[in-house]
Amino acid sequence: FLPVRLETYNMYSDKDARRAGTCWDVRGTSYTERYQDTHIWLAKYRPFTKNNKDAGFDNNLNYNNNYRYYRYAETLLNAAELLLQTGGSSATALDYVNQVRTRAGIDKLTSVNVDDVLNERHLEFVGEGKRYWDLVRSGKAASMLKPDTYGYRTNTWTEKKKYIPIAQSELDSDPALVQNDYNK
């Protein structure tokens, strides 16, 4: 359940506190290997017994640690990207990115561009479902989302995959809406 690629583990520097919060490294531990096993697992949603005592339901189902919330780091990185994309203050964008890096325990940058922000988002949000949309939004999806040796990604990304169908109930409620053309 939720194996992490070795490349993902290795993209963090040894000083980066986010690696321990993201990757549960069990290399050297003996256990029954699973499908796509790298001996590194996503730690963000790992169950901890201390979190399930007051779950209010079957304690084996969720461990009360599957919260989704908007973090301050996301606010900072979104603001930095917005500033850089719209001609805002690059000094302010740099400060925002460096606040995230300081919290992670790694060196500050001396300058910042949109690719730096996207890289910080990649490190900050591994396993949270944001990278795909970052790549689509930045126009890098076609070059980055290719089949891999693990079998996680088995096909190549195409432009038509960025269009999500609009729900029929939404189309029914507003006659002006037109279904996305996701068959391009």
Backbone as CSV, one residue per row, in Angstrom:
resi,resn,N_x,N_y,N_z,CA_x,CA_y,CA_z,C_x,C_y,C_z
1,PHE,0.836,-1.180,0.000,0.000,0.000,0.000,0.877,1.237,0.000
2,LEU,0.802,1.998,-1.050,1.520,3.250,-1.218,3.040,3.129,-1.209
3,PRO,3.600,2.302,-2.102,5.061,2.251,-2.201,5.599,3.562,-2.787
4,VAL,6.803,3.915,-2.398,7.457,5.128,-2.887,8.633,4.720,-3.769
5,ARG,8.753,5.352,-4.922,9.862,5.057,-5.819,11.180,5.508,-5.189
6,LEU,12.255,4.823,-5.515,13.574,5.199,-5.012,13.958,6.598,-5.485
7,GLU,13.553,6.959,-6.694,13.843,8.296,-7.208,13.182,9.371,-6.340
8,THR,12.018,9.070,-5.828,11.335,10.029,-4.966,12.106,10.201,-3.667
9,TYR,12.500,9.109,-3.054,13.290,9.171,-1.824,14.575,9.958,-2.065
10,ASN,15.233,9.700,-3.184,16.526,10.319,-3.472,16.438,11.777,-3.897
11,MET,15.255,12.279,-4.225,15.167,13.682,-4.636,15.296,14.627,-3.442
12,TYR,15.141,14.100,-2.229,15.320,14.903,-1.019,16.784,14.910,-0.611
13,SER,17.274,16.039,-0.107,18.627,16.059,0.450,18.583,15.370,1.818
14,ASP,19.733,14.947,2.294,19.799,14.274,3.595,19.317,15.172,4.730
15,LYS,19.446,16.483,4.574,19.042,17.425,5.624,17.548,17.749,5.585
16,ASP,16.864,17.407,4.511,15.473,17.807,4.312,14.546,17.000,5.222
17,ALA,13.937,17.676,6.188,13.041,17.019,7.146,11.806,16.436,6.475
18,ARG,11.476,16.916,5.298,10.290,16.408,4.607,10.462,14.957,4.175
19,ARG,11.690,14.520,3.973,11.905,13.133,3.545,11.397,12.171,4.610
20,ALA,11.726,12.396,5.865,11.267,11.498,6.930,9.750,11.580,7.109
21,GLY,9.186,12.741,6.857,7.740,12.889,6.970,6.983,12.310,5.788
22,THR,7.692,12.065,4.693,7.083,11.564,3.471,7.379,10.091,3.239
23,CYS,8.611,9.683,3.476,9.075,8.338,3.128,9.354,7.514,4.381
24,TRP,8.698,6.386,4.484,8.948,5.435,5.575,9.885,4.383,5.007
25,ASP,11.155,4.493,5.354,12.195,3.636,4.810,12.356,2.399,5.684
26,VAL,11.988,1.238,5.145,12.108,-0.013,5.903,13.138,-0.947,5.279
27,ARG,14.058,-0.380,4.502,15.123,-1.205,3.939,15.916,-1.807,5.092
28,GLY,16.224,-3.076,4.975,16.917,-3.786,6.043,15.979,-4.509,6.982
29,THR,14.678,-4.299,6.829,13.675,-4.983,7.634,13.148,-6.171,6.843
30,SER,12.951,-7.274,7.499,12.455,-8.470,6.831,10.936,-8.524,6.933
31,TYR,10.277,-8.679,5.816,8.824,-8.814,5.767,8.440,-9.419,4.426
32,THR,7.168,-9.764,4.264,6.691,-10.314,3.001,6.528,-9.167,2.008
33,GLU,7.288,-9.217,0.936,7.232,-8.134,-0.043,5.891,-8.113,-0.753
34,ARG,5.488,-6.928,-1.155,4.233,-6.689,-1.838,4.502,-6.247,-3.274
35,TYR,3.436,-6.092,-4.021,3.496,-5.624,-5.403,4.169,-4.254,-5.471
36,GLN,5.079,-4.047,-6.374,5.795,-2.798,-6.600,6.611,-2.364,-5.374
37,ASP,7.031,-3.307,-4.570,7.723,-3.013,-3.318,9.116,-2.456,-3.561
38,THR,9.408,-1.320,-2.942,10.746,-0.718,-2.993,11.376,-0.687,-1.596
39,HIS,10.655,-1.151,-0.600,11.045,-1.090,0.809,10.993,0.344,1.344
40,ILE,10.342,1.216,0.591,10.073,2.577,1.037,8.587,2.819,0.792
41,TRP,7.917,3.318,1.815,6.465,3.496,1.752,6.107,4.933,2.086
42,LEU,4.945,5.370,1.608,4.482,6.716,1.914,4.140,6.798,3.393
43,ALA,4.817,7.672,4.101,4.635,7.787,5.553,3.495,8.719,5.938
44,LYS,3.052,9.560,5.035,2.059,10.576,5.380,0.743,9.991,5.867
45,TYR,0.347,8.851,5.326,-0.937,8.267,5.717,-0.749,6.961,6.479
46,ARG,0.438,6.768,7.001,0.735,5.559,7.758,-0.067,5.554,9.060
47,PRO,-0.638,4.425,9.419,-1.422,4.384,10.658,-0.521,4.410,11.891
48,PHE,-0.936,5.176,12.871,-0.273,5.221,14.167,-1.308,4.897,15.226
49,THR,-1.019,3.918,16.052,-1.977,3.467,17.059,-2.445,4.607,17.943
50,LYS,-1.562,5.528,18.297,-1.947,6.624,19.182,-3.033,7.511,18.579
51,ASN,-3.203,7.473,17.254,-4.206,8.320,16.610,-5.576,7.678,16.514
52,ASN,-5.727,6.413,16.885,-7.022,5.787,16.640,-7.848,5.563,17.890
53,LYS,-7.383,5.970,19.040,-8.130,5.685,20.266,-9.479,6.407,20.316
54,ASP,-9.583,7.595,19.710,-10.841,8.339,19.747,-11.429,8.536,18.350
55,ALA,-11.181,7.587,17.466,-11.615,7.729,16.071,-13.134,7.784,15.937
56,GLY,-13.864,7.155,16.823,-15.316,7.207,16.752,-15.927,6.213,15.796
57,PHE,-15.141,5.288,15.296,-15.615,4.253,14.376,-14.667,3.087,14.515
58,ASP,-14.720,2.155,13.585,-13.817,1.008,13.643,-12.369,1.505,13.597
59,ASN,-11.657,1.304,14.670,-10.301,1.838,14.780,-9.337,1.286,13.741
60,ASN,-9.629,0.154,13.142,-8.727,-0.416,12.155,-8.918,0.173,10.765
61,LEU,-9.913,1.016,10.580,-10.197,1.524,9.249,-9.434,2.785,8.890
62,ASN,-9.242,3.694,9.817,-8.684,4.978,9.413,-7.635,5.535,10.360
63,TYR,-7.570,5.111,11.539,-6.594,5.600,12.502,-6.673,7.101,12.720
64,ASN,-7.766,7.714,12.309,-8.022,9.118,12.596,-6.915,10.050,12.099
65,ASN,-6.182,9.652,11.066,-5.104,10.511,10.578,-5.208,10.803,9.090
66,ASN,-6.375,10.723,8.534,-6.552,10.932,7.108,-7.209,12.284,6.835
67,TYR,-6.772,13.298,7.563,-7.325,14.637,7.392,-6.790,15.285,6.129
68,ARG,-7.637,16.056,5.449,-7.211,16.872,4.327,-7.374,18.323,4.764
69,TYR,-6.297,19.061,4.740,-6.388,20.462,5.089,-5.372,21.247,4.282
70,TYR,-5.575,22.521,4.236,-4.742,23.422,3.455,-3.626,23.925,4.361
71,ARG,-2.406,23.620,4.017,-1.277,23.973,4.873,-0.715,25.349,4.517
72,TYR,-0.054,25.956,5.480,0.588,27.249,5.275,1.622,27.174,4.151
73,ALA,2.347,26.065,4.059,3.336,25.901,2.995,2.676,25.990,1.623
74,GLU,1.479,25.453,1.492,0.779,25.533,0.214,0.403,26.978,-0.100
75,THR,-0.031,27.713,0.905,-0.353,29.123,0.717,0.876,29.886,0.226
76,LEU,2.020,29.656,0.882,3.244,30.347,0.504,3.676,30.002,-0.919
77,LEU,3.649,28.730,-1.262,4.097,28.313,-2.595,3.131,28.769,-3.685
78,ASN,1.835,28.728,-3.393,0.863,29.246,-4.370,1.079,30.737,-4.596
79,ALA,1.293,31.476,-3.516,1.512,32.921,-3.639,2.799,33.207,-4.409
80,ALA,3.853,32.447,-4.145,5.122,32.642,-4.852,4.938,32.397,-6.349
81,GLU,4.258,31.321,-6.697,4.032,31.033,-8.120,3.201,32.132,-8.769
82,LEU,2.170,32.572,-8.090,1.325,33.639,-8.627,2.136,34.911,-8.864
83,LEU,2.962,35.289,-7.891,3.788,36.485,-8.057,4.706,36.360,-9.270
84,LEU,5.339,35.218,-9.410,6.268,35.022,-10.523,5.555,34.944,-11.872
85,GLN,4.363,34.391,-11.898,3.618,34.253,-13.160,2.991,35.572,-13.607
86,THR,2.766,36.480,-12.669,2.053,37.718,-13.009,2.929,38.960,-12.934
87,GLY,4.235,38.790,-12.774,5.129,39.941,-12.732,5.175,40.629,-11.387
88,GLY,4.767,39.953,-10.349,4.829,40.514,-9.001,6.250,40.498,-8.465
89,SER,6.385,40.780,-7.224,7.686,40.898,-6.588,8.408,39.549,-6.485
90,SER,9.532,39.429,-7.177,10.303,38.189,-7.078,10.982,38.082,-5.716
91,ALA,11.252,39.214,-5.078,11.838,39.186,-3.731,10.846,38.596,-2.730
92,THR,9.591,38.950,-2.870,8.560,38.390,-1.994,8.381,36.904,-2.273
93,ALA,8.383,36.529,-3.546,8.271,35.118,-3.920,9.438,34.331,-3.328
94,LEU,10.634,34.878,-3.410,11.811,34.230,-2.845,11.658,34.055,-1.335
95,ASP,11.154,35.070,-0.666,10.936,34.979,0.780,9.950,33.862,1.099
96,TYR,8.873,33.764,0.347,7.871,32.718,0.588,8.481,31.321,0.423
97,VAL,9.222,31.116,-0.667,9.846,29.818,-0.899,10.859,29.509,0.201
98,ASN,11.625,30.502,0.600,12.631,30.275,1.638,12.018,30.008,3.008
99,GLN,10.831,30.507,3.268,10.145,30.150,4.518,9.859,28.641,4.544
100,VAL,9.435,28.107,3.416,9.156,26.671,3.329,10.452,25.878,3.470
101,ARG,11.497,26.315,2.801,12.784,25.616,2.855,13.389,25.675,4.259
102,THR,13.262,26.794,4.936,13.788,26.925,6.301,13.079,25.947,7.228
103,ARG,11.755,25.853,7.110,11.015,24.907,7.932,11.454,23.467,7.671
104,ALA,11.839,23.187,6.416,12.282,21.843,6.036,13.724,21.571,6.475
105,GLY,14.439,22.597,6.923,15.800,22.421,7.397,16.852,22.431,6.308
106,ILE,16.524,23.040,5.161,17.495,23.078,4.057,17.866,24.521,3.735
107,ASP,18.937,24.683,2.990,19.477,26.000,2.678,18.493,26.840,1.880
108,LYS,18.578,28.150,2.110,17.751,29.092,1.368,18.273,29.244,-0.057
109,LEU,17.378,29.628,-0.947,17.755,29.968,-2.316,18.156,31.438,-2.373
110,THR,18.954,31.813,-3.362,19.326,33.217,-3.532,18.495,33.888,-4.621
111,SER,17.868,33.088,-5.451,16.938,33.594,-6.460,15.900,32.499,-6.693
112,VAL,14.796,32.871,-7.310,13.721,31.898,-7.504,13.038,32.144,-8.842
113,ASN,12.627,31.041,-9.485,11.815,31.131,-10.699,10.663,30.127,-10.550
114,VAL,9.805,30.078,-11.527,8.623,29.206,-11.439,9.032,27.740,-11.295
115,ASP,10.080,27.322,-11.994,10.534,25.931,-11.865,10.977,25.611,-10.437
116,ASP,11.599,26.574,-9.760,11.989,26.369,-8.362,10.758,26.171,-7.479
117,VAL,9.734,26.956,-7.726,8.493,26.831,-6.952,7.861,25.472,-7.208
118,LEU,7.799,25.057,-8.471,7.231,23.748,-8.801,8.033,22.621,-8.163
119,ASN,9.342,22.772,-8.100,10.174,21.762,-7.440,9.871,21.705,-5.941
120,GLU,9.722,22.857,-5.304,9.373,22.866,-3.874,8.009,22.233,-3.646
121,ARG,7.070,22.508,-4.533,5.744,21.881,-4.423,5.879,20.372,-4.570
122,HIS,6.751,19.927,-5.472,6.975,18.497,-5.660,7.478,17.867,-4.363
123,LEU,8.465,18.482,-3.740,9.021,17.963,-2.493,8.009,18.032,-1.344
124,GLU,7.271,19.097,-1.292,6.348,19.329,-0.178,5.110,18.430,-0.225
125,PHE,4.627,18.117,-1.429,3.321,17.471,-1.549,3.357,16.065,-2.133
126,VAL,4.466,15.357,-2.010,4.533,13.975,-2.513,3.377,13.164,-1.922
127,GLY,2.678,12.450,-2.787,1.594,11.574,-2.340,0.278,12.273,-2.062
128,GLU,0.189,13.556,-2.333,-1.019,14.305,-2.012,-1.860,14.664,-3.237
129,GLY,-1.453,14.199,-4.420,-2.264,14.406,-5.609,-2.148,15.771,-6.255
130,LYS,-1.122,16.538,-5.931,-0.985,17.884,-6.482,-0.017,17.950,-7.667
131,ARG,0.924,17.039,-7.729,1.970,17.096,-8.757,1.378,17.015,-10.169
132,TYR,0.427,16.124,-10.366,-0.192,15.976,-11.684,-0.704,17.321,-12.182
133,TRP,-1.451,18.027,-11.342,-2.046,19.291,-11.767,-0.993,20.381,-11.909
134,ASP,0.083,20.315,-11.127,1.190,21.253,-11.324,1.803,21.065,-12.707
135,LEU,1.993,19.808,-13.098,2.572,19.523,-14.409,1.632,19.929,-15.542
136,VAL,0.344,19.684,-15.377,-0.630,20.090,-16.400,-0.646,21.610,-16.508
137,ARG,-0.742,22.292,-15.372,-0.822,23.756,-15.366,0.430,24.399,-15.972
138,SER,1.590,23.798,-15.729,2.841,24.379,-16.211,3.183,23.969,-17.643
139,GLY,2.396,23.061,-18.222,2.663,22.599,-19.579,3.752,21.535,-19.662
140,LYS,4.135,20.960,-18.523,5.212,19.963,-18.497,4.710,18.525,-18.442
141,ALA,3.415,18.332,-18.442,2.866,16.980,-18.276,3.324,16.034,-19.371
142,ALA,3.300,16.478,-20.621,3.652,15.588,-21.729,5.099,15.114,-21.647
143,SER,5.994,15.961,-21.153,7.401,15.565,-21.079,7.734,14.790,-19.810
144,MET,6.931,14.923,-18.765,7.241,14.295,-17.476,6.451,13.012,-17.202
145,LEU,5.229,12.932,-17.681,4.370,11.804,-17.355,4.482,10.737,-18.440
146,LYS,5.454,9.875,-18.268,5.745,8.803,-19.222,5.761,7.478,-18.475
147,PRO,5.612,6.371,-19.178,5.655,5.066,-18.504,6.958,4.887,-17.725
148,ASP,6.862,4.187,-16.593,8.050,3.957,-15.779,8.301,2.463,-15.586
149,THR,9.431,2.144,-15.010,9.823,0.744,-14.838,9.073,0.059,-13.707
150,TYR,8.455,0.829,-12.813,7.735,0.239,-11.681,6.337,-0.240,-12.054
151,GLY,5.786,0.309,-13.121,4.412,-0.011,-13.474,3.408,0.927,-12.834
152,TYR,3.880,1.996,-12.183,2.959,2.993,-11.617,2.252,3.724,-12.748
153,ARG,3.035,4.139,-13.727,2.478,4.823,-14.890,2.736,3.921,-16.079
154,THR,1.665,3.530,-16.742,1.797,2.572,-17.839,1.543,3.191,-19.210
155,ASN,1.122,4.443,-19.247,0.877,5.070,-20.539,1.426,6.496,-20.537
156,THR,1.492,7.083,-21.700,2.014,8.431,-21.854,0.866,9.430,-21.775
157,TRP,1.123,10.573,-21.154,0.122,11.626,-21.017,-0.112,12.299,-22.354
158,THR,-1.357,12.644,-22.640,-1.703,13.405,-23.837,-2.581,14.581,-23.435
159,GLU,-2.688,15.564,-24.292,-3.469,16.777,-23.997,-4.912,16.473,-23.595
160,LYS,-5.504,15.427,-24.185,-6.912,15.162,-23.888,-7.128,14.779,-22.420
161,LYS,-6.067,14.381,-21.734,-6.215,13.960,-20.339,-6.364,15.122,-19.366
162,LYS,-6.195,16.349,-19.843,-6.367,17.478,-18.929,-7.821,17.929,-18.844
163,TYR,-8.665,17.397,-19.708,-10.076,17.778,-19.690,-10.882,16.762,-18.893
164,ILE,-11.544,17.243,-17.870,-12.378,16.386,-17.035,-13.831,16.624,-17.435
165,PRO,-14.596,15.575,-17.615,-16.001,15.774,-17.977,-16.751,16.554,-16.897
166,ILE,-17.613,17.443,-17.323,-18.469,18.172,-16.389,-19.625,17.252,-16.014
167,ALA,-19.943,17.200,-14.742,-21.015,16.329,-14.258,-22.336,16.662,-14.952
168,GLN,-23.109,15.627,-15.266,-24.385,15.823,-15.964,-25.319,16.724,-15.167
169,SER,-25.313,16.607,-13.840,-26.187,17.453,-13.022,-25.822,18.930,-13.177
170,GLU,-24.528,19.230,-13.347,-24.105,20.614,-13.571,-24.559,21.095,-14.949
171,LEU,-24.429,20.238,-15.958,-24.883,20.603,-17.304,-26.390,20.842,-17.321
172,ASP,-27.135,19.986,-16.593,-28.591,20.125,-16.539,-29.015,21.409,-15.839
173,SER,-28.211,21.852,-14.853,-28.594,23.031,-14.077,-28.277,24.350,-14.785
174,ASP,-27.428,24.317,-15.797,-27.063,25.540,-16.507,-26.962,25.254,-17.998
175,PRO,-27.990,25.627,-18.765,-27.993,25.342,-20.203,-26.838,26.000,-20.958
176,ALA,-26.189,27.012,-20.377,-25.077,27.690,-21.050,-23.786,26.873,-20.990
177,LEU,-23.722,25.908,-20.079,-22.523,25.081,-19.974,-22.426,24.096,-21.147
178,VAL,-21.227,23.875,-21.605,-20.963,22.935,-22.691,-19.960,21.913,-22.182
179,GLN,-20.229,20.658,-22.486,-19.342,19.582,-22.045,-17.924,19.793,-22.574
180,ASN,-16.934,19.545,-21.720,-15.540,19.609,-22.167,-15.314,18.593,-23.274
181,ASP,-14.526,18.997,-24.253,-14.194,18.097,-25.335,-12.955,17.302,-24.930
182,TYR,-13.178,16.227,-24.202,-12.072,15.407,-23.712,-11.758,14.241,-24.659
183,ASN,-12.292,14.307,-25.874,-11.999,13.259,-26.859,-11.041,13.768,-27.932
184,LYS,-10.377,14.880,-27.673,-9.442,15.446,-28.664,-8.337,14.489,-28.953
